[in-house]
């Protein structure tokens, strides 16, 4: 099983360079367009694939926010 971890910046750079063999399996436009989450709040995406290419899991890593009540 192969594990991958890519920051949003890395994914955007790879998309502009036409992707690649280890490209992110999730089109990042799904995050803001279908989930309603601003990409500024996302740090990275990680996923695992089996040797035959089947996706076993995908995780979106968020940037922790600050609690406005503590300020």
HUQUIRA-V999938 format. One record per pair of residues at least 4 apart in sequence whose ideal C-beta (glycine too) atoms are under 8 Angstrom apart, sorted by the first residue. I is the first residue (numbers start at 1). J is the second residue. D is the distance in Angstrom with one decimal. If there is no record, write none. Layout:
BEGIN
I&J&D, I&J&D
END
This chain:
BEGIN
1&48&5.5, 1&49&7.0, 1&50&5.7, 1&51&7.1, 1&56&6.9, 2&48&6.8, 2&49&5.1, 2&51&7.5, 3&46&7.0, 3&47&7.6, 3&48&5.0, 4&22&6.0, 4&24&7.8, 4&46&6.3, 4&47&5.5, 4&48&7.5, 4&49&7.5, 5&44&6.0, 5&45&7.8, 5&46&4.3, 6&10&4.5, 6&11&5.2, 6&14&7.7, 6&24&5.9, 6&44&6.1, 6&45&6.0, 6&46&7.6, 7&11&7.1, 7&43&6.5, 7&44&4.6, 8&12&6.3, 8&28&6.7, 8&39&5.9, 8&42&5.3, 8&43&6.9, 8&44&6.5, 8&45&7.4, 9&13&6.4, 10&14&6.3, 11&15&6.3, 11&23&8.0, 11&24&4.9, 11&28&5.7, 11&45&6.7, 12&16&6.6, 12&28&7.2, 13&17&6.5, 14&19&5.8, 14&20&5.8, 14&23&5.9, 14&24&7.5, 15&19&6.3, 15&23&7.8, 15&28&7.5, 19&23&3.9, 24&28&6.9, 24&45&5.6, 24&47&7.5, 25&47&6.0, 25&49&7.8, 25&55&5.5, 25&58&6.6, 26&30&5.9, 26&31&7.8, 26&45&6.3, 26&47&7.8, 26&58&6.1, 28&39&6.7, 28&45&7.6, 29&33&5.3, 30&34&5.0, 30&35&6.7, 31&35&5.3, 31&37&5.1, 31&39&6.0, 31&42&6.2, 31&60&6.9, 32&36&7.0, 32&37&6.2, 32&38&6.2, 32&39&5.8, 37&41&5.9, 37&42&6.7, 37&60&7.9, 38&42&7.9, 40&63&7.8, 41&62&5.7, 41&63&5.7, 41&65&7.4, 42&60&6.0, 42&61&7.1, 42&62&6.1, 42&63&7.0, 43&61&4.6, 43&62&6.3, 43&63&4.8, 44&61&4.5, 45&58&6.8, 45&59&7.0, 45&60&5.7, 45&61&7.0, 46&58&7.5, 46&59&4.9, 46&61&6.6, 47&55&6.2, 47&56&8.0, 47&57&6.3, 47&58&4.3, 47&59&7.0, 48&55&7.6, 48&56&4.8, 48&57&5.3, 49&53&5.8, 49&54&6.5, 49&55&5.7, 49&56&6.7, 50&54&4.5, 50&56&6.1, 66&70&7.0, 66&71&6.8, 67&71&7.7
END
